[in-house]
């Protein structure tokens, strides 16, 4: 029984950073999270300060293949104060990753 409990706690600890890294709370309490569309992100934090598009090519042997990812970068105020560099990464029209780092640290 103890072994099962140790395994369950280990799994929760290992996967909890993954769940947390796909959201960011901005000033005012609004949440930017994975699964949001581009229009929802723009509604909450406006136009990005910078946009970057990356194409990832895959050789399937039958012409072109691959996918495109788009990164939107912002300088925003966090809910707990301070400025943050925020990068929201889209695949298609959905947020798939959110990266943040406190500014001037």
Helices and strands as residue ranges (DSSP letters): H 2-20, E 23-25, E 31-33, H 38-45, E 50-57, E 66-77, E 83-91, E 94-102
